[in-house]
């Protein structure tokens, strides 16, 4: 029993350290392409096949196209609204199971990180905007002057990189 408890405590202690180092570990492995390809081969093959189906489905659509980056609760609602308006959509999500389910249903879906500067005309960070709306409500209840409130809300958007400034993959400017 003591060995089990000790092992659990070590695991609980080491896990956050390893998790916070994942980007550095991945970057180090990518410097050795042979090792990276061996470790990543099966996943890369499956995602490439999955994404080929998504690209083929998106290319078959002839109407206006909207890209839904993330298929969480907000993404699902936006997708449903756009499809109800007869717009074609492509979903990009980092949850491979979500992409598989959408693909099985005949939907255009791609697996990957949609954090990109590829010419999107509008980008909205749904959770961030929810936070801004809550902050606005609190500031209004506190009777903050409109100019000061706008300044605070702009500062929140800048802090969370929601101000429209392009970001690279790591989320930094």
Secondary structure, DSSP 8 states (H G I E B T S, - for coil): -HHHHHHHHHHHHHHHHHHHTHHHHHHHHHTSHHHHHHHHHHHHHHHHHHHHHHHHHHHH--S-EEEEE--SHHHHHHHHHHHHTT-EEEEEES-HHHHHHHHHTT--EEES-----S--S----HHHHHHHHHHHHHHHHTT--HHHHHHHHHHHHHHTT-SS----TTS--
